[in-house]
Amino acid sequence: MAPTLATAFARRWWMAVTAIIENLFFSAVLLGWGSLLIMLKSEGFYSYLCNEEGNSSSHNLSQTVVTLAPYDDSEYFDGDESMVDFGDGVEMKPLLPDGPLRMNGWLICKEQDEMLNLAFTVGSFLLSAITLPLGIVMDKYGPRKLRLLGSTCFGFSCLLIAYGAYQPNELSVLIFIALTFNGFGGMCMTFTSLTLPNMFGNLRSTFIALMIGSYASSAVTFPGVKVIYDFGAPFITILVVWASCAGLVFLNCFFNWPLEPFPGPEDMDYTVKIKFSWLGFDHKITGKQFYRQVTTVGRRLSVSNNMKQKEMVGKDGRTLCLSTMDLEMDCKPEEESQSFLKSIISPIFLLSALTMCITQLRLLFYMGAMNSVLEVLCDGDLGTVSLYSSIFGVLQLLCLMTTPVIGQIMDWKLKDCDDGEEDKEPLSKGESKTKRRDRKIQKVTNALRAFILTNLLLVGFGITCLVPNLQLQIVSFILHTVVRGFIHSAVGGLYAAVYPSSQFGSLTGMQSLVSAVFALLQQPLFLAMMGPLGGDPFWVNIGLLALSMLGFLLPFYLIWYRRTLHQELQQKAEDAKIYIKINGSESPEAFV
């Protein structure tokens, strides 16, 4: 039995903590593909594509293998040594000096890498391409069903990989289906957790940042699994246990997540829930909606005592009185007056999508070219490349630790803002009424600060990439990780602040899909770096740094938008003064 919104509100802290943990272990784990690739090759997936005649160490040295992950197995090959150590107990060595290459007894080759990377491409594409339909479905039906489906798909993907590892020569093709379910299930887990912060009011942006940080930090999950694997734990056992843990996620969602979507904190109160079946219709309304609608009925009745009430027919054929018809027609929140089409063509959404596209391209290109750049900086020392690659992987946890900073910026001083209601506590004699900040203006101001900080960090990251210094790349690693967490959190907080909460999933999905398509440009840039530019990323980094400057268009627009809101607020205050002068009262009812 699904809990009510009021029950879920009482359990919101439990749901938030478990959602962060679940995102860390069950969302975008495919971002740690480099470690999973080594384990799959160690278990013999697509090993049958390799043959001993064409799989000598000299043959592999003459081939350049380009993978989508930041780890390139080809850089570990060395023709002067007979054994290659991948670290953590995984070794690869030819049986003869120029014999076939094997990993844990299984043949490995370039064809195997290409097939496995194709499977990874399918799974990782779903991490971005599925976001738009998921957002639309979640906005309409709520997060519960999608989260149950996502945890089921993730557990099923683990079982498929385990079953394929049982007989890899016959069942390697299951890796395509498994990674498809893994990518779909992981994105379901991520998206459904982004609506949960609606229950935290003024801390909503902080919790959105935590959810996004745990999603971004899930790249360390497969490296962690590989550590367990290197200690001798069977690969199949690890995956079965992981699938069982996904079952716990299913149960947690089943008992704690409500059927209804989480409404935004501006217009909902989880403590009030009334069912107007006795008025001739069956709407469930809460909090401020209840206050607005009852006030509407009261005003209608107060001016129509001398008028004959007309009978009207509702949408389902029931007879309604005039005042009841007011409730029937006005039950939608005010914020839903803005259509989805109007939202996606608004300057804020278009500029935020542009900023996200540029940032994603900048970050993904660096991940793809990182190993090649490190190899040039350390004069081909593969041990140093491996060390710096490991440091980069560990630093992904910074996403979880730094995203609350941008969340706090987005939530700054919101609790001191005017929520549109009059103060209920009477003022003492001689005490003047303090003027409070406008909530919408404060949200725009906070978003402005968040995007300025994020863009400055992105520019700093671009500058460090231009300096050919190995030690300085540690700073680049840190800035890369922080920017990756900040940009998603800033965009999510901006959408939550400016647009209706019922459109949050659809807008986030649209933005993610557009940025994913734009990020495909990383492949031509990588080919240009490895081809005409001779492996030197300097001019590509110059171009990307110049492109990053377009990210400041959004802060400039937010400055203009904030000024417009100030002018509207001042005009409203002037109109109120005129109203009081004419009617002699501040109460709007004086005009009825």
N, C-alpha and C positions, 0 to 999 in steps of 0.2 A: 504494500500500500504506500503510495507516494505521499510524503508529508505536505502540509500546507505551506504557504509562503510564510505565515507567522512562525511555524515550527522551524522552517529552514532559517529564518532570521535569528531565532534563538541559538541555532547551531552554526552560525556563520563563521565563527573562529575555527571550529573544528574543520569545516569544509574548506576554509582558506588554507590552513596549514597542510591538510592532506592533498589539496590541489597542487600546491607548490611541489611537494614531494613526488606526486604522481607525474607532474610535468617533467621533472628532472629525470625520471626513469622510464617514462612511457610516451614521450612526445616526439621530438625531432632527433631521435637517437641515430638516425642515418647520417647525421652530420659528422659522426665519428667513424666514417666508412673505412678510413685507413687501417684501423685495428681489426674491423670485421673482415676486411679483405684478406689479411694474413691468416686469420682463423679459418676462413672458407678454403683457402688454398692448402692449409695444413690438413683439412679434413677431406681433401680430394675432389672438391666441386669442380666439374668440367676438366678434370685431369685427363680424361680419355681423349681430349682434343690434342694432347701432346703426343709426339712420337720420339723415340730415342734417336732416330737418324737425324732429325732436324732440330734437336733440342740440346745441342752442346753448349758449353759455356762460351765458346768463341762465337757461336751463332747468335746467342743472346746479346753479346757485347756489341755486335754490329747493328743491332736494332734499337731504335729509340721508342720506348713505350711511353705514351702520354696518357695519364689517368686523370679522372675528374677530381680525385681526392688530392689533398695537399701532400700526400706521401707517394713518392714515385719509386717503385721497387727497383727500377733499372739503375738507380744511383748506388745501389748496394753491391752491384756486380764489379768485380775486380779481376782482371785476367791474370794478375801476378800472384794471386792467392787462391788456394784450393777450397777455402771455407769462408762463408759469409755469415756474420753474426748479426741478427736482427735485434738483439737485446732481449731481456726477460726470458731467456732460455730457448728462444726459437732460433734455430740455425738452419742454413741451407748450404749444401755442399754437393759437388758432383761426385759420383762414384769413382770416376777416373779423372785424371787431370783435365781432359777435354771431353769428359763424358756428359751424359744428360744431367740436368739440374733437378734435384728433388727436394721437397720439403716434407719432413716427417714421413718419408717413404713414398710420397706421391709425386709424380712428374709435374713440373710447372713449366709454363711457356707463355709466349706473347699472345697466342690465340686464347688461352685461358683468361688472361687479364682483360682482353677485349670483351669477351662474353660476360664476365662478371661485372665489368664496368658498365656494360649495356643494361644489366639488371639494376645496377645502382641508379642509372639515369632515369629509368622508369619510376623507381620508388621516390627519388628526390624530386622529380617533376611534379608528382602528386602532392608533395609538401606545399607547393605554391599554387598549382593550377586548380586544386580542388577547393581553394579558399572561398571563392565567390559563391558557388552553389551551397557550400556549407553555411556561409553567412546568411544567405537568404532563407534557408530551411530553419536555421536556429532562431532568426528573428520572428518567424511565423509560429513555430511549434515549441520553442524553448530548448534548453540545453540537455535536459534529462535523457531523452531518447537518443540523441546523438552521442552523448557520453557513454551510454550503455553499449551502443553499437561500436564506438571507437575502442573501448576496452576489450570487447569480444574480438574485433578484427586484429588487434595487437597480439592478444594471446594466441589466436589462430595462426598468425604469422610465425610466432616462435615455434609452435608445434610443427608447422610445415618445414621450417629449416631443420629442425631436429629429425624429422622423418627423412628428409633428403640426405642428411649426413649419415643415416643408417645404411643406405646403399647409394653412394654418390655417383657411381657409374651409370645407374639406371634412372636416378631421380634428381639429377642436378637441375633439370628444368624447373623444378618446384621453387627454385630461388627467385624466379621472376614473379610468380604468384605471391610468394611470401613477402617480398619487398614491396609489392603493390599494396597488400593488406597492411603492411607495417607503416608505409607512408600515409595511407588513408586514415588508419586508426590513430596514428600520432597526431595528425592535424585535427582530428575530431577532439582529442584530449586537449589540445592547445586552445582551440577556438571556444569550446564550451567554458573553459576556465576564465575567459576574458570578460564574461558577463557577471561573474560572481562578485567582483568588486562593487557592483551597484548597491550592495547591502551595507557598504561601509561609509556612505555619506561623504563627508568632507575628506576622507582618506581614500576615496575611490582611485585617484590617479596613482597613489602610492602602491596600492594593491595590484593595479594593472601592471605597474612596473615590475613588481615581484613575480607576477605570472609570466611576463615576457622574459624576465631574467632567468627564471627556471627553465623556460623553453630553450633559450639560447645556450644555457649551460649544459643541456642534455647531450651536447657533443662529447662530454667526458664519459658518458655511460659505457660505450663500447670499449674505450681504453681501459676502464675499470674492469669490465668483463674479461678482457684479455689478460689482465694481471691474474685473475682467478684461474683462467685457463692455463696460464704458464706455470702456476703452482701445481698443476696436475689434475685439476677437476675435469671430468669428461665433458666434452662440448654438448652432447645430447642432454646430460643431466642439468647443465646450466640453463639450457633453453626451456626444459620442462619446468624447472623451478621458477623461471621468469614468467612463463605462461600462467603458472599458479598464482603468482603475485598479481598478474593482470586480472585474475578472477577475484581477488580481494578488492581491486579497484571497482569492478562491476558491482560487488555487494555494497561497497561504500556509497556508490551513486544510487543504487536501488533503494537504500534505506534513508538517505539524507537529502537527495536532490529533488526539488518539487517539479510538478508537471508544468506549471506556469513559467513563462519567461521572467527573469528578474527585472522589475521595472526600475527606472532611474530614480535616484533619491530626491530629485526636485519635486516630483509630483505624486509620490506614493508614500503611504504610511502603513507599515506591515502589521500594525497593532489593531487596525480597524478593518473589518470585513463584513459587509451587509448584503443580504440577498433580498431584492425587492420583488419577491414572488407575489406578495399581496397587492402590489400596485398594477398587476397585469402584465409584467414582463420579468425577465430572468437575467438581469445584468449583475455581475459581481464588481462592485466598485469599492475603492479604499481611500482612506485618508483625505487629502486635499480635494480629490474629485468629489467625495461625499459632501464636503463643506460647500463647494461651489454649486453643486446641483440642488442641494436642499435650499440654499440661498435663492437660487433661481425660482424654485417652486414658491418659496415664501413671497417673493416679490410679485410673482404672477397672481397669487391668491389675494395679496393685499390691494391690488388695483382692479380686481375683477369681481369683487363681492356683489356689485350692482349689475354685473353682466351675466348673461345666461351662458353657462359653460357649453361649448359645442362638443359633440361627440366626434372622436376621430378614430380611425382604424389603424392599428399598428401594422408592421410589416408581415406579421404572422397571422393576421386576421382578427386579433383580439381587439375589443373595444377599449379605448383609452380616453380618459378625460384630458382636457387641454394641458393641465399642469403635468400630468404623467407623460404626455407627449414631449414636453420639454426635456424630461429625463431621457426619454427614448432617443431623442435626436442629439442631445448634447453630451452623450456619455463618453465621447472620445476625448483624450487629453488634448490640450491646446497645441502641444508641440508637434502633433501629427499632421498639422495643417501644411507643413513643408513636405513636399513629395520627395521620393528618392531621386527622381530625375533632376529636380531642382538642386538637390544636395550635391550630386556628382558633377554638375556643371558650375558649381559655385567656385569662386576664386580660391577659397581656402583649401578645398579638396584638390583642385587641379595643381596648385602650388605645392601642397604636401606630397602629392603623388610624384611630382617632378623632383622634389628633394629626396624622396625615398629611392627613386630610380637611380639618381646620381650616386647616392651613398651606397646602395647595394652593388652597383657596378664597381665602384672604387674598392669596396671591401672584398668582393668575390675575386676580382682580378688579383689582388694581393695574395689571397689564399692559394690560387692556382699557380702563381709564379713564384711563391715563396721559396720552395726548395731549390729552384734553379738560381734564384738570386743569392741564396745563402751559399750555394756551391761556388759561385764566382767570388764572393766576399772572403771565403776561407780557403781559396786556392785548391778546391777539390778535395778537402779533408772530409771524408764521409762521416767520420766519427763526430766531428763538430756539427755537421748538418743534422745528424740524428739527435744530438743533444739539444740543439736549438729548436728542432721540430717538437721534441718532447716538452720543452719549456712552453712553447706556443700552445700545445694541447692542454697543459695544466692551467694556464692562464685563462682558459675559457670559463673557469669558475668565477672569474671576476664579474662576469655578466650578472650573476645572481647577487653578488655583494655590492655592486655599484648602481644597479638600476633603481633601488630605493631613493638614491640621491635625486634623480630626475623626477621621481614620483613626489618627493617632498617639495620640490620646486613647483610642480604643477598644482599642489594642494596648499601652497603658501597663503596663510591668512584667510582661507575660505570660511573658517568658523567665525570670523569677525565680520562677515559680510551680511548685508540685508537680503533676506530670502523672500522679500515681497510681502511679508505679513507685518502687521503692527505689533509692537511690543505689548505683551499681555500684562506685564507688571506695571502698576501705576507709578508715576513719578512723584517723588516727595515734593513738598511745597518749596518753591524756590530753585528746584533742580531743573536744569535745561536738558532737553532731549539731544543726545549725541548723534551726530550724523555718521551713519555707517556706510561702508563701501558697497558699491553695487556688485553683486555676485558675478554677473556675466563679464563686466569689465575686468574684475580681478582675475577671472579665468583666462581671459585673452592676454592679460599682462603676464601671467605665469607662463602661458604657452610661449609668449614672445621671448622671455628669458631662457626657457628650456631650449628653444631652437637656436638662439644666438650662441649658447654654450656648446651645443652639439656641433654646430657648424664651425666654431672656432677650433674645437678638438679635431674635426675632420681635416681642416686646413693644416693644423699642426702635424697630423698624421701624414699628410701628403708631403710636407717639408722634410720630415725625418726619412721618408722613403727616397728622397733625392740624394741624401748623404751616403756615400759608399763606405759606411763604417759598420763593422760586424757588431760591436757592443751596443751601438745605438739602435740596433734592431730590436733589442729588448724593450726600449721605449716605444718602438713601432708596434710591437706585440700588444703592449698594454693599451695604447691608444686605439688600436684596431678593436680590441675586445670591448673597451668602454664605449666607443662610438656605436658598435653593433647593438649593444643593449640600450643605449640612450635613444637612438633614432626610433626604434620600435616603440619604446615607452612614451616618447614625446608625441609621436603620431597618434598612438592609442589614447593618450590623455587629451589631446586636442579634439579628436572625434567625440570623446565622451563629454567634453565641455561645451562644444558648439552645436552638435547635431542631436536629433532625437535619439533616445536610448534604443528605440525600436529599430533604428537603422544602423546601429553600431556594427553588427556582424556583416551586413551587406557592404557597407562602406569600406571596412577593413579588408574584406575579401576582394573587392574591386581593386583597391590600392595594391594589395599583395600580388594579384594576378598581373597588373600592369608592370610593376617593378620586376617581376620574374621574367616577363617577356623581354623587357629592356636589358636585363642582366645577361641575356644570351650574347650580347656584344662582347663579353669577356673572351669568348673563344676566338673571334677574329683578332682581337688585341693580342692575345697570347701567341697566335700564329705569326702576327707581325713582329712581335718581340723575338721569337725564336728564328724567324726567317730573315727579312730585310735588315732588321736591327742587330742581328748577330748575337742575340741573347742579352742585350743591354736594355733594361726597362726604362732608361732615363727619359727618353722622349715620350714614351707612353705615360709615365708618371707626370711629366710636365703638362700634357694634355688633360689628364684627369684632374690635376690640381686646378687648372684653369676652369674646367667644367664644374668643380666643387664650389666655385664662387657663386654659381647660380642658386645655390642653396640659401643665400641671403635674401632672395626675392620674397620668400615667405615671411621672414621677420619684418621686412619693410612694409609688406601689405598689412600685417597685423598691427603695425604702428598706425597706419591710416585707418584701419577698421576700428581700433580702440578710440581714436579721435572722433570718429563718427558716432560711436556709442556714447561718448561724453556729450556730444552736441544734442543727441536725442534725449539724454537724461536731463540736460539743462532746459530743453524745450518743454519737457514734461513738467518740470518744476515750475516754469513760468506759467504754463496752462493751469496748474493747480492753484497758483496765487490768484489768477483771474477768477477761477471758479469760486474760491472762498470769498472774494470780494463781492461777487454777485449774489451768492446764496447765503453768505454769513456763517457757513459751517464747513468743516473738513469732511463730513460724512457724505459719501456718494449717495446714500439713500435720500438726502435732502432734495435731490434732483428728480426723484421718482414721483 
